[in-house]
Amino acid sequence: MDNRQAIGSWLSGPRAAAEDMGVDFGYRGQRLGLPEHGPNSVAPLGRRFGALFIDWGLCFLIAYGLFAGGDQQAAGNWALGIFLVLGVLTVGTVGFTPGKRLLGLRVASEDGGRLAFGWAVVRTVLLCLAIPALVWDRDGRGLHDRLARAVQVRI
């Protein structure tokens, strides 16, 4: 192995190094029984982040306009509370937030059905803590989704 190959495997991470050695991880969502492409396949990371930014922006605008009285610091604090309520109510009832709906995503339970309201509460509280959302498994699910037995899929 020359230095370029060693540096390349270090930069690309352990998954790429394992794949170079012949390990087959399959596609994202295969272990959950989801299709590789199309409806009900695992949502791509870019769309999930886009939906999060849309939802956060909406919550910040609501907080700034209705609760904060023009104070940006207070608006940020209120926005987190509004984000929590928005996530619990929308994911717990219809399965998606406004941002997810705009980008063609929904939150489903691991078996493909609607996520139960209690699990939606757990998922949203963990998402508000941010750290669980930054830890992913090989299916691309954040720790908040995994603990709530949820998966974000395409509509």
Secondary structure, 3 states (H helix, E strand, C coil): CCHHHHHHHHHHHHHHHHHHCCCCCCCCCHHHCCCCCCCCCECCHHHHHHHHHHHHHHHHHHHHHHHCCCCHHHHHHHHHHHHHHHHHHHHHHCCCCHHHHHCCEEEEECCCCECCHHHHHHHHHHHHHCCHHHCECCCCCEHHHHHCCEEEEEC
